[in-house]
């Protein structure tokens, strides 16, 4: 009777046994190095922007806002109870973004020197790169995929609008709120007792930071709900605390904003800032779809970016289809429809594809001009 040769000892832990502390430390160190590599390249890519001055809206929002030029109780009160844009009624309330400019201007003493503001933005961008890497690990469970995802986020040229443009900080704070809340919700579903309460509290804090920095962070509700629908994590009862936690700061923000603008006479946006306000309903929506197509184009080939898409930079859609600009809208509409079809077909077969397409449309929706017309 033949005996089987001894098998080579496996380097993996036996099934059901928790990884040893040394293996865990090694894995964590590897992920830190990979995410750190993306952050390091991002620092190199943006290092030539530290002398970029206070261009366009940066000038009135930072240099001409007296509230951030010294730390006083009155200035703090005015930041918390007044609008974001000091020289015009734009319907924006972003007190945490303004407080961050106060931190740069008065506490760090950066004043009118742009370098300190750019450093702050780049550090915040690096934190978000780490969050995206973690999200990649969560969804793909592979370091290579997480690395690619974080590299796309951290190094794609379209991010210069948020990173190099100082007041783009509001976008990065909003993104931080959404990403951090999603990851905290994931951890909360796998925790119980005090640890679960801590993760739920972290989700609430993240959304509060995002909402009071930029109103579009309200998409955290949709992002978390879509995650649960897609991957079916936990029972509805176990998810409920997270839903309440992210809903409360959103409602608080909407209430406070309504009080700040209670006496504002007119919050309509100028036609020159957003020509869609003067167009018919369907013309405005087709033009908004064309803008989504422009986003697709910039994602694929970001060679022609603009610091300000002002009046008629993106012409209104014409139903006669007489120009290439009109056909761009039709092509963009077909591309969006194709993405929706791919998402529906992927729901059972490839949930990650479904989730990322849903994530794209959910996070874009507040600024898309498809649901509500915004200020640009």
N, C-alpha and C positions, 0 to 999 in steps of 0.2 A: 504494500500500500504506500502510494506516494504521499509525501507531506508537502504542503504548500510552503514556498519560500517565505521567509519573514518579509513583511512589507516595510518599506522605508518609512521611518517616522515622519509624520506630517508636521509641517511648520505651522499649520492652522490649529486653533483651539478646537477641542471636541465639540460636536453639536450640543447645544443647550448649556454649554459652560461659558460664563462671562469671560471676555478677554482679560488677560492679566494686565496689571497696571503698567508694566513696561511696554506692552504692545499698544495700549491706549496712548501713553505718552509719545511713543514713536509716531503713531498716526496723527496725533494733534500737531506735533512738531512739523510733520510733512505738510499738513494743510496750511499751517502758519507760513511756512516757507513759500509755498506756491502762491498763496494770496499776497504775501509780502513782495513777491517778484512782480506781480501785476501792479501793485502800488508803487514800487520803485520805478517801473517804466513810466507810469503815469506822472510821477514827479519829474522825470526827465522830459516828458512830452510837454508839460505845462510850465517848466522852469523859465522859459523865455517870455512868459506873460506877466511876471511879477511887477514889471514897470508899466504895464498897461494903465492908462489914466482913467479918470472918472468920466467915461463917455456917455452921451445921450442921457438916459434916465438916471444914471448913477449920480449925476451932478445935483439935480433937485432932491432926490431921495436921501442922499448922504450929505453932501457938502452944504446944501441949503436948508437942511432940517435942523433948526436950533435945538430941538429936543435932545439930540444925541451929543451935543457939544459940551455938556457937563452933566454930572450925576447929581441931580437934585430931586427931592420928593415931588416937586411940581412937574418936572420933566418926565419922571416915571409915570405919574398920574396921567399926563397928557398922552403918553405913548399907549397906555392901556385903555384910554377912553376916547381916543381920536383916530381918525383914518390914517392909513398907511402913507398915502401921497399927500404931502403937506401943502402943495400949491394948487391942487385941483380936486374936485369931488369926483373920484373915480369908482366909488363903491367898494374899495378894497380895505380890508381890516386885517393886518398882519403884524400884531404887536411883538411877537417873538423875533421876527426878522429884524424889526427896528431895534429891539433891545440888543440883538447881536451886533448891530452897527454901533450902538452906544458902547458896547464892550470894546470894540476896536478903537473907536474915536477917542473915548475919554478914559477908560480904564487901562487899556494897553498903551494909550498915548499915540496911536497911529495918526490921528488928525487927518490931514489932507495927503498923507503919504500912502499910496495905494498898496505897497508891498505887504503890509500886515493883513489887509483885507484879503489879498490873494492867497496868502498862507492859510488863513482861516478857511477859505473856500476849498483849498486843496486838501487840507486835513479832513474836512467834512466829506469830501469826495472819496477819500481813502477809506473812511469808515463805511461808506455806502458800498464800496467795492468789496469790503470784507463781508457785508451783509448779503450781497449778491452771490458771492462765492459760497456762503453757507446755504443760501437758498438752492443753489445748484447741487450741492451735496444732498440736500433734503429730497429734491425731486428726482435726480438722476442716480444718486448713490455711487457716483464715479468721480474721482478727482479730475480726470481729464475733461469731462463735460463741465464740471464746475469751474475749472480754469478757463475754458473757452468762453463760458457765459460771463464771468467776471471781467475777462479781457475785452469782450465786446462792449460791456457797460463802461468800463473804465477808460478805454483808449479810443473809442470811436469818435471821429472828429465832430459829430453833431453835438457832443457834450460840451463843446467850448462855449455854447450859448449860456449854459448854466455855470460852468466852472470859471471861465475867464471873465465873463460879465459879472461884476461883483454882486449886483442885486439878483443875479441868478441863484444866489444863496437860498432864497425862498423856495425855489424848486427843489434844491438838494435837501433842505430841511423837510419839505413835504414828502420827498421820496424816502428819507430816513424813517419818517413816521409810518409809512405804509409797509415798508420792508420789515422793520423791527416788529411791528404789530403782528404781521403774518407769522414770523418766526416764533414770537412769544406765544401766539395762539397754538401753534404746533406743539410747543413744549407743554403748554397747559393741558392739552388733550392727553398727554402721557404722564401726567403728574396727579397727585392727590394731596389733600390736606393743605398744610401751609405752603408747600411748594407750588401747588396749583394756584393758590390765592396770589402768590408772589408773581407768577407768570401772567396771570390775568391782570394784575395791577400794572405790570410792565407793558402789556398791550394797551391799556388805557392811557398810560403816560406817553407812550410813543405816538398814539393818535392825537393826543392833546398837543404835543410838540408840533406834529405835522399840520394840524388844523389851524393853530394860532400862528403858523408861519406862512402857509398858503392854503387857501380854501379847497383846492383840488384834492387835498389829502383825504377828503371824505370818501374817496374810492376805496379806502381800507375796508369799509363794510362789504363792498362787492367782492374785493379780492379774497377776503377771508371766507365769505359765503361760497364763492366759486370753488375755493380749495376744498371745502367740505363736500360740496356736491360732486366734485370730480373724483376725489380719492376716498370718500366715505369714511373719514376718520372719526371714530367715536360715535356715541349716541347723541341725539338732539339734546338730551338733558345735560350731557357733559359739555356740549358746545355752548349752551345758553349763557354761562357766565362771561365768556369772551365776547359774545354778541352784545350783551349789556355793557360790557366794559368799553367797547369801541363806539357804541351808540351814544353813550352819555357825553363824552367830550364833543362829539359832533353837534349834538343838540345844544350843549352849553355855548359852543361857538356861534351857532346860528342865532341864539337868543341875545348874546352880548352884541353881536354885529347889528342886529335889528335895533337895539337900544342906541348904539353909536350913531346910526344913520336915521334915527327916528325923526329928526328935524331937518333932514336934508331935503331941499326943495325938488331937485331933479337929478336922478341917477342914470338918465339915458346916456348912452355912449355916443360920442361924435361920429358922424358919418365918415369923416376923414380918417378916423382910427379903425373903424370897422364898417366898410361899405355894405356889408350884409344887412345892416340895420335899415337901409333904404331900398332894399331889393324885395321882391315878392318871396313868399314862403319857399316855394320849390326852387326858385333861382338861387336863393341863399343856401339851401341845403345842397344843391348840386355843386355850388362853388365850394362849400365846406368839404364835400367829398373829394373835390379836386385838390384841396390842401392836404388831405390824407394821402392822396397819390403822390404829392410832392414830398411828403415825409418818406414814403417808400423809396422814391428816387434818391433822396439824400442818404438814406440808409445804405443803398447799394453803391452809390457813387457821389460822395459828399464833396464834390469839387467846386460847386457854386453856392456857397452859403451867403446869407445876408444878415447884417446886425439889426435890420429894422424893415419888416415888410409893411411899409406904409401904404397910403392910398394908391390903388391901381397897380401895385406891384404884382398882385395876383388878380387879373381881370375877372369880372363877374361872368358867370356862365351864360352863353347865348344859345337859345333853343334852336337857332337856325343851323347850328353846327358848321358855321362858315369858316372857322379858324381852328388851328391846331390847339389853341388854348381850350376851346370847347370840347374837342375830342379827348383831351387829357382827362376831363371830368368823366366822360363815358368809360374810358379805360380804367380809371380809378374805381368807378362804381362796379365794373365787372370784376376787378381784382378783389375788392371787399367781399362781393358775393361769393367768389371762389373760395376765399378764406373761410367764410361762414360754412360753406358746404364741406370743406375739409375738416373743420372743427366738429360738425355734426357726425360725419363719418368716422372720426377718430375717437369719439367718446367711449366706445367699447373696445376698440383695438389698440389705441395709443393715447392714453389719457393725458400724457405730458403734452402732446401736440394740442389737444383740446384745451388744456389749461393755459398754455402760453398764448394761443390765439384769443381766448377769452380774456386773459390778463391784458393783452394789448388793447382790445376794444374798451374794456372796463376802465382802464387808467386814462385812456385818451378822451373818453366821453365828456368830462366836464369842460375841456378846452376845445372840443371839436366843432363847436357852433352848430351841431346837429340837434341837440336837445334844447339848449339855451344859447342865445347870442351873448357873447362876452365882449370884452373891451378891445379886442384886436382880431 
